[in-house]
Structure formats: structure tokens, C-alpha cells
Amino acid sequence: MDGKNPAGGIQGLDRLSWANVGLTHTKFYWAHLVMAMSVVVFICRTIYAELLEYTRVRQAYFTSSQHRLQVSANTILITDIPQGLLSTVVLTSLYNTFPGGIRTIWINRDVTNLSKKIQQRRRVVSILEAAETKLMIMAINSFHNQSNHKFKRVKENTSCDTNTGLTSPLWRLFLGDKNRDYMRLPILGPTWMSSVPFLGRVDTIDHCWQEMVRLNNEIDQDQQELARLNDNADQDPHESKVYPFKNPASVQFNTQAAAHMACQSVVHHAPLRLRAQYVGAPPKNVRWESLSIVWWDRYARTILATVAVALLIIA
């Protein structure tokens, strides 16, 4: 076609490209145009066929007994609920008009205090485990450094304690109290504050065990109170100041069709309110810490993230 060819640096499949057609043979451009349009049509047709197949498989899965018998198949997750509508009575009046009616409503509660106690218990467990492991390693190393006479005395003391019914820690035969770990506590109370030197020094193991007992009792009491409130969820949402109602809420319908209809319906007159965006979401796929974010906070985070990414690209 009077193109550049290998002499002009064109090799391989580039010899069939548009740029390799000479200016004296521009009438052959239509072949490239037809080929390009054929590729575009083929790709669009393939995508359309795959979407049809995806819709068919999705519909078959939704109607299968494996999915429709699950609780999540008939349940929608509602976010951005106004404070005045956070009640099972109000939500029932809004969604009970769909075919089949409502079976159950779960409204989330603010369990920030309980979550903080559980996280604090995890930190205490980590500190306690590290301190006791260090003490055991030091005791074992000291045991290996002792003579056989010391080992015989350890066996005699152990058997004596077993016969008398008394239990004493064996590490005291090799280590003293000075070998135990010590920590300093914040003198003002909050755990995030730094400690003051020469003040608030306590034994790490003893303190962690005391904290474990205290936190276990408080967590058990809080969980029992939370279970009691959930059993009486039909009462006034402001009855509990410790665990008040909080976004979001989950509504379980008696039929799967009602759940999909409610998910696609506009329930509230104000924008960005009662946004039923999720249907059939398994609980293990839900990040519960992020569900209480209100709509304006979500938009603010999106804008800040977009601006930050744009600045990184421009810079």
C-alpha cells in the first residue's frame, strides 16, 4: 500500500495498522474502519450477552431454596433514620403496608461504652500474657542454672504442698518479687494519659488480674442489660440513656418480594433519609462500626478524600 513497511521502522502487526497505509491509497481506509466497528460491535454484544447471563443466574440464585430460606434474603438494612423514627412502632407503620407484612425489626443501639470495656479487656489480657510469659521464662532459666541439690529441694517442697493441700507458685523458689514486672498507672484516671515517674507503681500481674475481674463483671452486667433492652424493644427509645437507639435498623419481611419492593421504594419525604440500600446482606459482610455514620458525615469524608487524591495527583 506504499506504506513505510520495515524500511520505515514498521514491523509486526503495525504493518496492518492505519498509519501504514500510503497517501496514494487512502481509499483503503474503509477496511480499517469496518474492522474497528466490527470489534466494537463484537465487544458490546459480548458484554450484553454476559449481562443477560448474569441476570439469569442472579435471578435463579435469588429464587433458589438455598438463598430464599435465609433470614438475610427477606431483610433490608435501613440507614440514615431520623431520630424521631427510631422506634419499632413507627417503622412498623411505615413498612407494614408491603405484601406479607413485617416479621421482625432490629434497631441498633449505641454500645460505645461496652465496646470500650471489651477493647480495654483485650489490652489487659495482652499485658498480662506478656508479663506472665516473661516471668515463666525467667523462672525456667533460673531453674536450669541451679544445682541438683536445688532441684531436689524443689521436688520436696512441691510434694509437701501437694500433701498439705496448699498451692504456692514454684517461681518463688527461683525468683523474688523484684523480678516481677511493674507498671505505672496514670494518676488522673484515663488510660490514654501518660504516667508520672515515681508515682502509681503497681505489680503488673496483680493489677491485670484485678482489672480482669472488674471488667468481666461489668461486661457481663452490661450484656445482660443490653439483652433485656432488646427483649423490650417496643418500649420508648429514650428509656435507656446508656444504650439508646442508634442507626441503622434491619427490617425482616415475611416475603422476599416485599423486601425488594421496600428496598426500591421512597419512604421519607426528605432526601437522604431512610435509605434502604441493602437487601440480602449477610451479617458477616457488614462493618457495623461504619453504619452509624450520618449522611452529611459520609459526604464530608467523600469530599475530603476526593480533594486529597486530586492534590496528590496535581502535586
C-alpha positions as CSV (number, residue, x, y, z in Angstrom):
1,M,0.0,0.0,0.0
2,D,3.0,2.2,-0.4
3,G,3.4,2.4,3.4
4,K,6.6,2.7,5.4
5,N,7.0,-1.0,5.9
6,P,10.2,-2.4,7.6
7,A,12.2,0.3,5.8
8,G,10.4,3.0,7.7
9,G,10.6,1.2,11.1
10,I,7.1,-0.5,10.9
11,Q,7.3,-4.1,11.9
12,G,5.0,-6.9,13.1
13,L,1.2,-6.2,13.4
14,D,1.9,-2.4,12.9
15,R,2.2,-3.2,9.2
16,L,-1.6,-3.7,9.2
17,S,-2.4,-0.5,11.1
18,W,-4.0,2.6,9.8
19,A,-0.7,4.5,9.8
20,N,1.0,2.1,7.3
21,V,-1.4,3.0,4.5
22,G,0.2,5.3,2.0
23,L,-1.2,8.6,1.0
24,T,-1.8,7.3,-2.6
25,H,-4.1,4.5,-1.3
26,T,-6.4,6.4,1.1
27,K,-9.3,4.6,-0.5
28,F,-8.4,1.6,1.6
29,Y,-9.1,3.4,4.9
30,W,-12.6,1.9,4.8
31,A,-11.2,-1.6,5.6
32,H,-9.7,-0.3,8.9
33,L,-13.0,1.5,9.7
34,V,-15.0,-1.7,9.1
35,M,-12.7,-3.8,11.2
36,A,-12.7,-1.2,14.1
37,M,-16.5,-1.1,14.1
38,S,-16.7,-4.9,13.9
39,V,-14.5,-5.1,17.0
40,V,-16.6,-2.6,18.9
41,V,-19.9,-4.3,18.0
42,F,-18.5,-7.7,19.0
43,I,-17.3,-6.4,22.4
44,C,-20.6,-4.6,23.1
45,R,-22.6,-7.8,22.0
46,T,-20.4,-9.9,24.3
47,I,-20.9,-7.6,27.3
48,Y,-24.7,-7.5,26.6
49,A,-24.8,-11.3,26.4
50,E,-22.8,-11.7,29.7
51,L,-25.1,-9.2,31.4
52,L,-28.1,-11.3,30.3
53,E,-26.5,-14.4,31.6
54,Y,-25.6,-12.6,34.9
55,T,-29.2,-11.5,35.3
56,R,-30.4,-15.0,34.7
57,V,-28.0,-16.6,37.2
58,R,-28.7,-13.9,39.8
59,Q,-32.5,-14.4,39.5
60,A,-32.1,-18.2,39.7
61,Y,-30.0,-17.8,42.9
62,F,-32.4,-15.4,44.5
63,T,-35.3,-17.8,43.9
64,S,-33.4,-20.9,44.9
65,S,-34.2,-22.5,48.3
66,Q,-30.5,-22.1,49.3
67,H,-31.0,-18.3,49.4
68,R,-34.7,-17.5,49.9
69,L,-34.9,-19.6,53.1
70,Q,-32.2,-17.5,54.7
71,V,-33.1,-14.7,57.1
72,S,-31.0,-12.2,55.1
73,A,-33.0,-12.8,51.9
74,N,-36.1,-11.2,53.4
75,T,-34.2,-8.5,55.4
76,I,-33.3,-4.9,54.4
77,L,-30.8,-2.7,56.1
78,I,-32.0,0.9,56.5
79,T,-29.6,3.7,57.1
80,D,-29.9,7.5,57.9
81,I,-33.1,7.1,60.0
82,P,-34.2,10.4,61.7
83,Q,-34.1,10.3,65.5
84,G,-37.9,10.7,65.7
85,L,-38.4,7.5,63.6
86,L,-36.1,5.3,65.7
87,S,-38.9,3.2,67.1
88,T,-40.3,-0.2,66.2
89,V,-43.8,1.2,66.3
90,V,-43.0,3.9,63.8
91,L,-41.0,1.6,61.5
92,T,-43.8,-1.0,61.6
93,S,-46.4,1.6,60.5
94,L,-44.1,2.6,57.6
95,Y,-43.2,-0.8,56.2
96,N,-46.1,-2.9,57.2
97,T,-48.0,-1.9,54.0
98,F,-45.9,-4.1,51.8
99,P,-47.2,-7.5,50.8
100,G,-46.9,-10.1,53.5
101,G,-46.1,-7.6,56.3
102,I,-43.2,-7.4,58.7
103,R,-41.9,-10.3,60.8
104,T,-39.2,-8.6,63.0
105,I,-37.5,-5.3,63.4
106,W,-34.0,-4.9,64.9
107,I,-32.8,-1.4,65.8
108,N,-29.1,-0.8,66.5
109,R,-28.1,0.6,69.9
110,D,-25.2,2.8,70.9
111,V,-22.9,0.3,72.6
112,T,-19.8,2.6,72.7
113,N,-19.2,2.1,76.5
114,L,-19.5,-1.7,76.1
115,S,-17.1,-1.7,73.2
116,K,-14.6,0.4,75.1
117,K,-14.6,-2.1,78.0
118,I,-14.1,-5.1,75.7
119,Q,-11.2,-3.4,74.0
120,Q,-9.7,-2.5,77.4
121,R,-10.1,-6.1,78.5
122,R,-8.2,-7.2,75.4
123,R,-5.4,-4.8,76.2
124,V,-5.2,-6.1,79.8
125,V,-5.1,-9.7,78.6
126,S,-2.2,-8.9,76.2
127,I,-0.2,-7.1,79.0
128,L,-1.0,-10.0,81.5
129,E,0.0,-12.6,79.0
130,A,3.3,-10.9,78.2
131,A,4.2,-10.4,81.9
132,E,3.4,-14.0,82.9
133,T,5.3,-15.4,79.9
134,K,8.3,-13.3,80.8
135,L,8.1,-14.5,84.5
136,M,7.9,-18.1,83.3
137,I,10.9,-17.8,81.0
138,M,13.0,-16.2,83.8
139,A,12.0,-18.9,86.2
140,I,12.9,-21.7,83.7
141,N,16.3,-20.1,83.0
142,S,17.0,-19.8,86.7
143,F,15.9,-23.4,87.3
144,H,18.4,-24.6,84.7
145,N,21.2,-22.6,86.4
146,Q,20.5,-24.3,89.8
147,S,22.3,-27.4,91.1
148,N,20.8,-30.8,91.6
149,H,20.5,-30.1,95.3
150,K,18.2,-27.2,94.5
151,F,16.2,-29.4,92.2
152,K,15.7,-32.0,95.0
153,R,14.6,-29.2,97.3
154,V,12.0,-28.1,94.7
155,K,10.6,-31.6,94.4
156,E,10.4,-32.0,98.2
157,N,8.6,-28.6,98.6
158,T,6.2,-29.5,95.7
159,S,5.3,-32.9,97.2
160,C,4.8,-31.3,100.7
161,D,2.5,-28.6,99.3
162,T,0.5,-31.3,97.5
163,N,0.1,-33.4,100.6
164,T,-1.0,-30.4,102.8
165,G,-3.4,-29.2,100.1
166,L,-1.5,-25.8,99.8
167,T,-0.5,-24.4,96.5
168,S,2.4,-22.0,96.2
169,P,3.9,-20.7,92.9
170,L,7.0,-22.5,92.0
171,W,8.6,-19.4,90.5
172,R,9.2,-18.1,94.1
173,L,11.8,-20.9,94.6
174,F,13.9,-19.3,91.9
175,L,12.9,-15.7,91.7
176,G,11.9,-12.9,94.0
177,D,9.3,-10.2,93.9
178,K,11.9,-7.8,92.4
179,N,12.0,-10.0,89.3
180,R,8.3,-9.4,88.6
181,D,7.1,-6.8,86.1
182,Y,5.9,-3.5,87.4
183,M,4.0,-0.8,85.6
184,R,2.9,2.8,86.4
185,L,-0.7,3.9,86.2
186,P,-1.9,7.3,85.1
187,I,-2.6,9.2,88.3
188,L,-5.6,11.1,86.9
189,G,-7.5,8.0,85.8
190,P,-7.8,8.0,81.9
191,T,-5.8,5.3,80.4
192,W,-4.7,7.5,77.4
193,M,-2.8,9.8,79.8
194,S,0.9,9.3,80.5
195,S,2.1,8.1,83.8
196,V,4.2,10.1,86.2
197,P,7.7,8.8,87.3
198,F,8.0,7.5,90.9
199,L,4.2,7.5,91.3
200,G,1.5,4.9,90.8
201,R,3.8,1.9,90.6
202,V,2.0,-1.4,90.8
203,D,2.7,-5.1,90.2
204,T,1.7,-5.8,86.6
205,I,0.3,-9.3,87.1
206,D,-1.7,-8.5,90.2
207,H,-3.1,-5.3,88.7
208,C,-4.1,-7.0,85.4
209,W,-5.8,-9.8,87.3
210,Q,-7.8,-7.3,89.3
211,E,-8.7,-5.4,86.1
212,M,-9.8,-8.7,84.5
213,V,-12.2,-9.5,87.3
214,R,-13.6,-6.0,87.3
215,L,-14.1,-5.8,83.6
216,N,-15.6,-9.3,83.4
217,N,-18.2,-8.4,85.9
218,E,-19.0,-5.0,84.3
219,I,-19.2,-6.6,80.8
220,D,-21.5,-9.4,82.0
221,Q,-23.8,-6.8,83.7
222,D,-23.8,-4.6,80.6
223,Q,-24.6,-7.5,78.3
224,Q,-27.5,-8.7,80.5
225,E,-28.9,-5.1,80.5
226,L,-28.5,-4.9,76.7
227,A,-30.3,-8.3,76.3
228,R,-33.1,-7.0,78.5
229,L,-33.5,-3.9,76.4
230,N,-33.6,-5.8,73.2
231,D,-36.3,-8.0,74.5
232,N,-38.3,-4.9,75.4
233,A,-37.5,-3.0,72.2
234,D,-41.2,-2.0,71.7
235,Q,-40.9,0.5,74.6
236,D,-39.9,4.1,74.2
237,P,-36.5,4.6,72.5
238,H,-35.4,7.0,75.2
239,E,-36.0,4.7,78.1
240,S,-32.2,3.8,78.3
241,K,-29.7,6.6,78.5
242,V,-26.8,4.1,78.5
243,Y,-27.8,2.2,75.3
244,P,-30.1,4.5,73.3
245,F,-31.4,3.5,69.8
246,K,-29.0,4.4,67.0
247,N,-28.8,4.0,63.2
248,P,-29.2,1.7,61.4
249,A,-32.2,-0.7,61.6
250,S,-32.9,-4.0,59.9
251,V,-36.5,-5.0,58.9
252,Q,-37.3,-8.6,58.1
253,F,-40.4,-9.2,55.9
254,N,-42.4,-12.3,55.6
255,T,-41.8,-12.5,51.8
256,Q,-38.8,-11.9,49.7
257,A,-40.8,-9.8,47.2
258,A,-41.7,-7.3,49.9
259,A,-38.1,-6.9,50.9
260,H,-37.1,-6.0,47.3
261,M,-40.1,-3.7,46.9
262,A,-39.2,-1.8,50.1
263,C,-35.6,-1.5,49.1
264,Q,-36.7,0.3,45.9
265,S,-39.3,2.5,47.4
266,V,-39.1,6.1,48.6
267,V,-40.4,6.1,52.2
268,H,-39.4,9.5,53.5
269,H,-40.2,12.9,52.0
270,A,-36.7,14.4,52.8
271,P,-33.7,13.4,50.7
272,L,-31.1,11.1,52.1
273,R,-33.4,9.8,54.8
274,L,-34.4,6.1,55.3
275,R,-32.2,5.0,52.6
276,A,-32.9,1.2,52.3
277,Q,-29.8,0.4,50.2
278,Y,-29.0,-3.1,51.2
279,V,-31.1,-6.3,50.8
280,G,-29.8,-9.8,51.5
281,A,-26.6,-8.6,53.1
282,P,-25.1,-11.4,55.4
283,P,-24.2,-10.1,58.9
284,K,-20.6,-11.3,58.4
285,N,-20.2,-8.9,55.4
286,V,-21.4,-5.8,57.4
287,R,-19.0,-3.4,59.1
288,W,-21.1,-2.4,62.0
289,E,-18.8,0.4,63.2
290,S,-19.4,2.3,60.0
291,L,-23.2,2.0,59.8
292,S,-23.9,4.8,62.3
293,I,-22.2,7.4,60.1
294,V,-24.8,10.0,59.1
295,W,-25.3,11.2,55.6
296,W,-23.5,14.6,55.9
297,D,-20.5,12.9,57.6
298,R,-20.3,10.4,54.7
299,Y,-20.5,13.2,52.1
300,A,-17.8,15.2,54.0
301,R,-15.5,12.2,54.1
302,T,-16.0,11.6,50.4
303,I,-15.3,15.3,49.5
304,L,-12.1,15.3,51.7
305,A,-10.9,12.0,50.2
306,T,-11.5,13.3,46.6
307,V,-9.7,16.6,47.3
308,A,-6.8,14.7,48.9
309,V,-6.4,12.4,45.9
310,A,-6.7,15.4,43.5
311,L,-4.0,17.3,45.4
312,L,-1.7,14.2,45.3
313,I,-2.3,13.9,41.5
314,I,-1.7,17.6,40.8
315,A,1.3,17.8,43.1
